[in-house]
Amino acid sequence: MKQLALTKAALLTPFNLIEEATVLINDQIIVAAGPASSIEIPGGYREIPLEGLIIAPGFIDQHVHGGIGAEFMAADPGSMVEIAKFYATHGSTAFLATTLTATAAELRKVANAYSVLKTSDYKGARCLGIHLEGPYLSPAFPGIQSAESLSLPLLEEILDIHRESNFGIRMITMAPELEGALEIVPALVKTGIVCSIGHSNADYETGIQAVEAGFSCVTHCYNQLRPFHHRDPGILGTALTRPELTVELIVDGNHLHKAAIDMAWRLKGPENVVLVTDAMAPNGMPAGEYQSVSGELFLTENKLCNRDGKLAGSVLTLDVAVRNMLKITECSITDVFRMVTYNPARLLGLNKRKGSIYPGKDADLIVLTTDLEVIMTMVGGEVISGLISID
């Protein structure tokens, strides 16, 4: 059993910034966190001084498709572990394995792979479950996803995949205008699945009906949604004005104009924005051409496109997203860290255990420089990545 005292560092809880703090960890749990002057280090605890550094909760990425050359759609638990290790080096301590549009049989294979991963002992960011992005998307806004595999949402089909994953589906993206979508949302929400509006051609009124049915999020807001018009605000009008909806933003310099990012932050506030990567398999790889379930992908510097030149997800990591958000907007460091820690944990119903540094919560945390470069990642009280070793 490891008993650790992280001392002499600043602490982002993330709601507050404490200039000099102490965090006590007993095995896998945070037992105390606060100003150094208010916490006495018990006997038997090993002190790890972290002068000049910042302790923060680990990032939670609720929308990521792959990385380091691997993708979740390959339905291989070993590849999933490699993806988990890669994102841990960039500060993510948890994530949702996000799928792409495919047949129900293919999605069941991914679900089965997750059920194997769920019981595996590995060193990396923890996979909290599956984000089912498709096949229940609008044919008008499929993005790069396979239009041939799009289908109408069927409750029993979704629940069958859910059972195959050992009840691992945490989130599902759907276009609410599809036949049957609004009717099945209450049942999905009752099972603990977050329903998110995405890849949608819905009008504003349908967006309101979606909120009333139980949708609580908007997948990569702005992208693959009916464009806003002053006489036809569409789903964006719903997304940016209804407080019940949390919005995902991909802040990579490619998906969104700076003004669109700033507008979303100002309208939604720091409590209703979640930064995501939407990252694909080539993330972390050199520039070049890559084959994926979405076809050929072309990576040039920090931009990923398909053969037609359409954006194909991203090669973003959340540490970069945090730094980008701070440059683009006037949000505070506590605001932006909420968007990658507590907000996704709350949306997914996991905030009692994850998303903030507070007694009783999982010891999932990161250590950063004052330039917000991640130099240590800890998951469940164990250092799994970085320049600092406590073994």
C-alpha positions in Angstrom: 0.0 0.0 0.0 1.5 3.3 -1.1 1.1 6.3 1.2 2.3 9.5 -0.6 2.4 13.1 0.3 2.7 15.4 -2.7 4.0 18.7 -1.4 5.2 22.2 -2.2 3.3 22.5 -5.5 0.4 24.6 -6.6 -2.9 22.8 -6.7 -5.8 23.1 -9.2 -8.7 21.4 -7.7 -9.9 22.5 -10.5 -12.3 25.0 -8.9 -9.6 26.8 -7.0 -5.9 27.5 -7.4 -4.0 27.0 -4.2 -0.5 28.4 -4.4 1.2 25.9 -2.0 -0.6 22.7 -1.3 -0.3 19.2 0.1 -2.1 16.2 -1.4 -2.2 13.0 0.6 -2.7 9.7 -1.2 -3.4 6.4 0.6 -3.2 3.5 -1.9 -5.6 4.6 -4.7 -7.5 7.3 -2.9 -7.0 10.9 -2.1 -7.3 11.3 1.6 -6.5 15.0 2.0 -5.9 18.0 -0.3 -5.5 21.7 0.5 -3.2 24.4 1.6 0.1 23.1 3.0 -0.5 25.0 6.2 -3.7 23.1 7.0 -2.5 19.5 6.3 -0.1 17.6 8.6 1.7 14.8 6.9 1.2 11.6 8.9 4.0 9.2 9.8 4.7 6.6 7.2 3.8 8.8 4.3 6.6 9.3 1.7 7.0 13.0 0.8 7.4 13.9 -2.9 8.3 17.6 -3.1 7.1 19.3 -6.3 8.4 22.8 -6.1 7.5 25.1 -8.9 5.0 22.7 -10.4 1.2 22.3 -10.5 -0.9 19.4 -9.4 -4.3 19.0 -11.3 -6.9 16.3 -11.9 -6.2 14.0 -14.8 -7.9 14.9 -18.1 -11.0 12.9 -19.2 -11.5 12.6 -23.0 -15.0 11.5 -23.7 -14.5 11.5 -27.5 -11.4 9.8 -28.9 -11.2 7.2 -31.7 -7.6 6.1 -31.5 -4.0 7.1 -31.5 -0.4 5.9 -32.0 -1.4 4.1 -35.1 -4.3 2.1 -33.5 -8.0 2.5 -33.5 -10.8 1.3 -31.3 -12.8 0.0 -34.3 -10.1 -2.7 -34.7 -11.8 -4.4 -31.7 -8.4 -5.5 -30.3 -7.9 -5.2 -26.5 -4.1 -5.1 -26.9 -4.3 -2.1 -29.3 -6.7 -0.4 -26.8 -4.0 -0.7 -24.2 -1.5 1.0 -26.4 -3.9 3.9 -27.1 -4.4 4.2 -23.3 -0.7 4.4 -22.7 -0.2 7.0 -25.3 -2.8 9.4 -24.0 -1.5 9.0 -20.5 1.7 10.7 -21.6 -0.4 13.7 -22.5 -2.2 13.9 -19.2 -5.4 11.9 -19.9 -6.2 9.5 -17.0 -9.5 8.4 -18.4 -11.4 8.3 -21.7 -14.3 6.8 -23.6 -13.4 4.5 -26.5 -15.3 6.1 -29.3 -16.6 4.2 -32.3 -17.4 5.1 -35.9 -20.5 4.2 -38.0 -20.5 0.5 -38.6 -22.8 -2.5 -38.7 -24.3 -3.8 -35.4 -22.1 -6.9 -35.7 -19.0 -4.8 -36.0 -20.0 -2.7 -33.1 -20.6 -5.8 -31.0 -17.0 -6.8 -31.7 -15.8 -3.5 -30.3 -18.1 -3.9 -27.3 -16.7 -7.4 -26.6 -13.1 -6.0 -26.8 -14.0 -3.4 -24.3 -15.4 -6.0 -21.9 -12.1 -7.8 -22.1 -10.1 -4.5 -21.5 -12.4 -3.6 -18.6 -11.1 -6.6 -16.6 -7.4 -6.2 -17.7 -4.6 -4.9 -15.5 -2.6 -2.4 -17.5 -0.7 0.8 -16.9 -2.4 3.6 -18.8 -5.4 5.9 -18.9 -8.5 4.0 -17.8 -11.2 3.3 -20.4 -14.4 4.3 -18.7 -16.6 2.8 -21.4 -17.8 3.3 -24.9 -19.0 6.4 -26.8 -21.1 5.1 -29.6 -20.8 7.7 -32.4 -23.0 6.4 -35.1 -24.6 4.7 -37.0 -27.6 6.7 -35.9 -26.5 9.9 -37.8 -28.1 12.1 -40.4 -27.3 11.3 -44.0 -27.0 15.0 -44.6 -24.1 15.3 -42.1 -22.2 12.0 -41.9 -18.8 13.7 -41.9 -16.2 11.1 -43.1 -18.3 8.3 -41.7 -19.6 5.5 -43.9 -23.0 6.7 -45.3 -23.8 3.2 -46.4 -23.8 1.9 -42.8 -26.1 4.6 -41.4 -29.3 3.3 -39.8 -32.2 4.3 -37.7 -31.9 3.9 -34.0 -33.4 0.7 -32.5 -33.5 0.4 -28.8 -33.0 -3.4 -28.7 -30.0 -3.2 -31.0 -28.4 -0.6 -28.8 -29.1 -2.6 -25.6 -27.7 -5.7 -27.3 -24.4 -3.9 -27.9 -24.6 -2.6 -24.3 -24.9 -6.1 -22.9 -22.1 -7.4 -25.2 -19.8 -4.7 -23.6 -20.7 -5.8 -20.1 -22.9 -2.7 -19.8 -20.1 -0.4 -20.9 -21.8 2.1 -23.2 -21.6 5.5 -21.4 -22.5 7.8 -24.2 -24.3 7.7 -27.6 -24.3 10.3 -30.4 -27.6 10.4 -32.4 -29.4 12.8 -34.8 -32.6 13.5 -32.9 -34.6 14.0 -36.1 -34.3 10.3 -37.1 -37.4 8.2 -36.8 -37.5 6.7 -33.4 -34.7 8.7 -31.8 -36.7 10.8 -29.4 -38.8 7.9 -28.3 -35.9 5.7 -27.1 -33.9 8.4 -25.3 -35.7 8.2 -22.0 -35.0 4.4 -21.8 -31.3 5.0 -22.7 -31.0 7.7 -20.1 -32.6 5.4 -17.5 -29.8 2.9 -18.1 -27.2 5.6 -17.4 -26.3 6.3 -21.1 -25.7 10.0 -21.9 -27.4 10.9 -25.1 -25.7 13.5 -27.3 -26.9 15.4 -30.3 -24.6 15.1 -33.3 -24.2 14.8 -37.0 -27.7 16.3 -37.2 -29.8 18.3 -39.7 -32.5 19.0 -37.0 -34.2 22.3 -36.8 -34.4 24.4 -33.6 -37.8 23.0 -32.6 -36.6 19.4 -32.8 -33.6 20.5 -30.7 -35.9 21.6 -28.0 -37.8 18.3 -28.2 -34.5 16.5 -27.9 -33.7 18.4 -24.7 -37.1 17.6 -23.3 -36.6 13.9 -24.2 -33.3 13.8 -22.3 -30.4 14.7 -24.6 -27.8 16.5 -22.5 -24.8 17.1 -24.8 -23.9 18.2 -28.3 -21.1 16.3 -30.0 -18.3 18.4 -31.4 -20.5 21.5 -31.4 -20.6 23.4 -34.8 -19.1 20.5 -36.7 -21.5 18.3 -38.7 -24.6 20.2 -37.7 -27.0 22.2 -39.7 -25.5 25.7 -40.1 -26.9 28.6 -38.1 -29.2 31.1 -39.8 -30.9 34.0 -38.2 -34.3 32.8 -39.4 -33.4 29.1 -39.0 -31.1 28.7 -36.0 -31.1 24.9 -36.2 -29.6 22.7 -33.6 -26.8 25.3 -33.0 -29.4 27.7 -31.7 -30.5 25.0 -29.3 -27.0 24.1 -28.3 -25.8 27.6 -27.5 -28.9 28.8 -25.7 -30.2 25.9 -23.7 -28.5 25.5 -20.3 -29.4 21.8 -20.2 -26.9 21.1 -23.0 -23.2 20.6 -22.5 -21.2 21.2 -25.7 -18.1 19.5 -26.9 -15.4 21.7 -28.6 -12.4 20.5 -30.7 -9.9 23.3 -30.1 -7.2 22.2 -32.5 -6.9 25.2 -34.8 -8.6 23.4 -37.6 -12.2 22.6 -36.7 -13.3 25.9 -35.3 -12.6 29.6 -35.9 -11.4 31.4 -32.8 -14.5 33.5 -32.7 -16.7 30.4 -32.7 -14.8 29.0 -29.7 -15.0 32.3 -27.8 -18.7 32.6 -28.5 -19.4 29.1 -27.2 -17.4 29.8 -24.1 -19.2 33.1 -23.5 -22.7 31.7 -24.1 -22.3 28.4 -22.3 -20.0 29.4 -19.5 -17.2 27.2 -18.1 -19.6 24.8 -16.5 -21.2 23.7 -19.8 -18.2 23.2 -22.1 -16.2 20.0 -22.5 -13.0 20.0 -24.5 -12.5 16.8 -26.6 -9.9 15.6 -29.1 -12.0 13.5 -31.6 -8.5 12.1 -32.3 -7.9 9.3 -34.8 -5.4 6.5 -35.2 -2.6 8.7 -36.8 -2.4 10.9 -33.7 1.2 10.6 -32.3 2.5 9.4 -35.7 4.7 11.2 -38.2 3.2 12.9 -41.2 2.1 10.6 -43.9 -0.7 8.4 -45.3 -2.5 6.0 -43.1 -5.2 3.4 -43.7 -8.1 3.2 -41.3 -11.7 1.9 -41.2 -12.6 5.4 -42.5 -10.4 4.8 -45.6 -7.2 6.6 -46.4 -6.2 9.4 -44.1 -3.5 12.0 -44.7 -1.6 13.6 -41.9 0.3 16.9 -42.6 1.7 18.6 -39.5 -1.3 18.9 -37.1 -4.1 18.4 -39.6 -5.8 15.1 -40.6 -7.9 14.8 -43.8 -9.4 12.1 -46.0 -8.7 11.8 -49.7 -11.3 14.4 -50.5 -9.7 16.9 -48.2 -12.4 16.7 -45.5 -11.3 17.0 -41.9 -11.0 13.5 -40.5 -11.1 13.9 -36.7 -7.9 15.3 -35.3 -4.4 14.7 -34.0 -5.1 16.7 -30.9 -4.3 15.9 -27.3 -6.0 17.5 -24.3 -2.9 19.2 -23.0 -2.6 21.0 -26.2 -6.4 21.8 -26.2 -6.0 23.4 -22.8 -3.2 25.6 -23.9 -5.1 26.6 -27.1 -8.2 27.4 -25.1 -6.3 29.8 -22.8 -4.8 31.6 -25.8 -8.1 32.0 -27.7 -10.4 33.1 -24.9 -10.3 35.1 -21.7 -11.2 32.1 -19.5 -9.2 31.5 -16.4 -6.9 28.5 -15.7 -9.6 27.1 -13.3 -12.2 27.5 -16.1 -10.3 25.6 -18.7 -9.3 22.8 -16.4 -12.9 22.3 -15.4 -13.6 21.7 -19.2 -11.3 18.7 -19.3 -11.8 17.3 -15.8 -14.9 17.9 -13.7 -17.3 18.7 -16.5 -16.9 15.4 -18.4 -16.9 13.5 -15.1 -20.2 15.2 -14.1 -21.7 14.7 -17.6 -20.9 11.0 -17.4 -22.1 10.6 -13.8 -18.7 9.9 -12.5 -18.0 13.1 -10.5 -18.3 11.4 -7.2 -15.0 9.5 -7.9 -13.3 11.4 -10.7 -12.7 14.9 -12.1 -11.4 16.8 -9.1 -8.9 16.5 -6.3 -10.9 16.0 -3.2 -10.8 13.6 -0.3 -12.4 10.3 -1.1 -11.9 10.5 -4.9 -9.6 8.4 -7.0 -6.0 9.4 -7.1 -6.1 10.2 -10.8 -3.9 13.3 -11.2 -1.2 15.0 -13.2 1.8 17.2 -12.5 2.5 20.1 -14.9 5.0 22.8 -15.4 3.9 26.5 -15.2 3.8 26.3 -19.0 1.2 23.5 -18.6 3.4 20.8 -20.0 2.5 17.4 -18.5 5.5 15.8 -16.7 3.8 13.2 -14.6 0.5 11.2 -14.9 -0.9 9.2 -12.0 -3.8 6.8 -12.3 -5.2 5.2 -9.2 -2.3 6.4 -7.1 0.3 4.8 -9.4 2.7 6.9 -11.6 2.3 5.5 -15.1 4.0 8.2 -17.2 6.4 11.1 -17.0 9.7 12.4 -15.8 9.0 12.0 -12.1 9.5 8.5 -10.5 8.3 7.6 -7.1 9.2 3.9 -7.1 
